[in-house]
Structures are given as C-alpha cells and as structure tokens.
C-alpha cells in the first residue's frame, strides 16, 4: 500500500509551524519535509508507523 503525501513543507516552514505540521500529520495524512527542494523526511501518525512495522 502506497502512502499518499498530503502536503509538502520546506524545512524552514516545518520549523516555524511545527505544531501545525504535527496536527496535519495526525488529522490529514503523511507530511513531507524538503531541504533545498529535495525530499528529505516524512511525518506520519504513530498508528501508521506501527502498521508498517508489522509487515
């Protein structure tokens, strides 16, 4: 199952709006963080992480 990216954040925006980023990952979907336009990290809800760990 492929995870759908809901929103892409620059590292600067992620740092400045971390609470919003965290909330969005819980209520919406996977949030991606980029550095200099390069996909670098994703933030996912803990339930999704646990599901992925069971595979």
C-alpha positions in Angstrom: 0.0 0.0 0.0 1.4 3.3 -1.1 1.2 6.3 1.4 -0.3 9.4 0.0 1.5 12.7 0.6 -0.9 15.3 1.8 1.4 18.4 2.0 5.0 19.2 1.3 6.8 21.5 3.7 10.2 23.2 3.4 12.4 22.7 6.5 12.0 26.4 7.3 8.2 26.2 7.3 8.3 22.9 9.2 10.4 24.5 12.0 8.3 27.7 12.1 5.0 25.8 12.2 5.9 22.5 13.9 2.6 22.3 15.8 0.6 22.7 12.6 2.8 20.2 10.8 2.3 17.7 13.7 -1.5 18.3 13.7 -1.7 17.9 9.9 0.1 14.5 10.1 -2.4 13.3 12.6 -5.6 14.6 11.1 -4.9 14.6 7.3 -2.2 12.4 6.0 1.6 12.0 5.6 3.5 15.2 5.6 6.7 15.5 3.6 9.6 17.8 4.5 12.2 19.1 1.9 15.6 20.7 2.2 16.6 22.8 -0.8 13.8 21.2 -2.8 15.0 17.7 -2.1 12.6 15.2 -0.4 14.2 14.5 2.9 11.7 13.2 5.5 8.1 12.4 6.2 6.0 12.7 9.3 3.3 10.0 9.8 0.8 9.2 12.6 2.0 6.6 15.1 -0.7 4.2 14.1 0.6 4.2 10.5 4.1 3.7 11.8 3.0 0.7 13.9 1.1 -0.8 11.0 4.2 -0.5 8.8 6.4 -2.1 11.5 4.2 -5.2 11.5 4.9 -6.1 7.8 
